[in-house]
């Protein structure tokens, strides 16, 4: 009888402990979800697009707008300009990357040939949705992932300096990132460098030509 009472007390304590643990885990999950802003579709205003159109360009230089129209999170310039913001919101599972490759008909590829890139970069409020992802080539010339990185950095710099509205920056890169590069960085990207799997070593800043300074806003 005493043994039965001990077992009963142990079972009650175990049940209570599991209930507390479950509540703690649920609370942590809710807090984590609250940290991630909601996503919203990006409606591109083509009438306000800056720069010369490069509409003849096709994948893999630029994404297919029907497959990758772009999508952004409900954030402000103050949010994206906080150090470490992009790292905090980055979340693209392997299966989503596979879907991005499959949607563009890429069944096989070599290491360092492509990356699943955010059309609207995380640093500009882009989301991790499949609608904002596409396989971007490192090897195409003159337009490739390294060149787009330069544009992303420049737009982010201007947004955080208060000289460019975040929504306009999102419009520029989503509608025609090549045209955006011509307008905000340089008319032509610098010569391609030897390929490497470490993209961060490949980042470079083009030298501006006299009289080719990009507009501030």
N, C-alpha and C positions, 0 to 999 in steps of 0.2 A: 504493500500500500504506500509506504514511504517512497519507494522507488517510483511509483506511478505519479505521486505528487511532484517529485523532482522533475520528472520528464514533462509533466504538464506545465510547470513553471518555466522550464527551459524553452518549450515550444512557444509559450506566450511571449517570452523575451525575444526569441528569434524572429517571430512574426512582427513584433514592434520594431525591432532593429531593421528588418528588411523594408518596412514601411517608411522609416525615416530616411534610409538610403535612397529609396525610390523617389521620395520627395526632393532630396538634395540633387539627384541627377536631373530631375525634371526642371528644377530651378536653374541649374547650370545651362541646360539646353535652351531655356527661354531667354536667359541673359545673352547667350551667344547669338541667337536669332535676332535679338534686338540690336546687336552691333552692326548687322548687315543691312544697308538701306534697301528699300524696295526698288525694283527695276521698272523702267517705263520705256515704251517705244520712242525712237527718235524720229521725229518728222522733219525731213530735210526741206528747208526753204531754198529752192534753187535760185530764186530771184535775188537772194542776198549772197550768193556764192562769190567769193573773191577770186581774182586771178584768171589766167587764161585756161580755157577748158581743154582737157586732154581726153575727150570722150571716146577717141578711137582706141584707147588702151584697153586691153582685155586681161583676164586671168592668164598667167600668175602675177602680172605686174600690179593689177588692182583686183579687188574682189568682185564677184557677181552681185550687183545690188539686189537681185531677186532672192538670193540665198543669204546674203550678209548685208542687210540694210543698216545695221548698227542699232545698238540699244544702250541706254545709259541708266545709271542709278540716280535716285532722287537725292542728289547731294548739291552742295554749294561750293563756290571757290574756296571758302574758308575750310571746308572739309578736305578737299583734295590737296591743299597746300600744307597740311600738317605732315611733318616728317614721319615716314613709315606707313602712310595711308595705303599706298598700292599693295604693300606686302600684307596688310591686315585684311584686305578684301579679296585678294587673289584666291580663286577657288575654281579650278577647271579640272574635273575628274578625267581619268584616262579614257573612260568610255565616251565622254563628250568630245575629246580630241579625236578619237576614232571616227565619230560621226562627222566631224568637220572635214576630215580627209575623205571620207566616203562620199560626202555630198558634192565634192569637187572631182570625184572619179580617181582619186589617188590611192591606188591599192598597195604600192610599194614605194619606198623612197630611201635614199642613202642617209646615214647620219650627217647632220649639218646641212642638209639640202633645203629643208623647210622648217618652219616653226608654226604652231597654231597661234596666230597673233590676234589680239583684240583690235578690231578696226578702230573704234574709239578707245584709246588707251585707258587703262585704269587710272593713270595720272590725270586724265581729263574727265573722270567720272564714268568711264565705260563699264558695262556689266560683263559678267562671265557667261551670259546667255549664248547659245549656239547662233543666235541672230547677230551676234557681235564678234563671231570668230571665223577665221578663214586660214587656210594653209598659205603662208607667205614665204616666198622663195628668198634664200640668202644669195643665190647665184645668178639671178637674172641681172641684166645690165641695160640701162643705167639705174633702173628703179628696183630696189630690193628692200629687205627688212632693215638693213643697216641705215639706209637713207631715210626710211620712214621714222626710225628711232630719233634721228636728228630733228625732224619736224615735231615729233611728240615733245621732245625736250624744250624746243623753242616755244611752242604754244603754251606748254605748262609754265615756262618762265614768265611769259607775258601775262598769263592769267594771274599768277601769284604776284606780279608786279603791279597789277591793277590797270594794265594798258590794253587788255583784251577781255571781253566778256566770255565767261565759261561756255554759255550756250552757243555763242558764235564759233568758238574754237571747236566745239563738238560738230557743228554743222560743216565747218571747213574740212575736217579730216574724214568725216563720214561720206560726204558727197563726192569729193575728188581730192584725195590726199596728195596726188602728184601736183595738181594745180596749187594746192595749199603750200607745198614745198617751194614752188616757183615764186609764190607771192611773199611768203614769210621767211624764207631762208635764202634761196639763191635760184637763179634762172636754170642752172644745170648742176647736177651733183658732181662731186669730184671723181676722178678716175677710180675704177674699182681696185681694191687691194686683194692680195692673195687670200683665198678662203681659209677660214679657221673655224673650229667648233666653238671657240670662246667668243661669242658675239661682242662682249664688253670690251675686248681688246681692239675690236674693229671700229668702235665709235670714233667719229671724227667730226670736226667742225669745218665746213667749207670756208674758204677765204672770199669775202665779198668783193665784187667788182666795183670799180668807181662808178658812182651814180646809180647803183643797183640796190640801194637800201630799201628794205621792205617797209610797208606802211606800219604804223604803230597800232592802228585799230581797224 
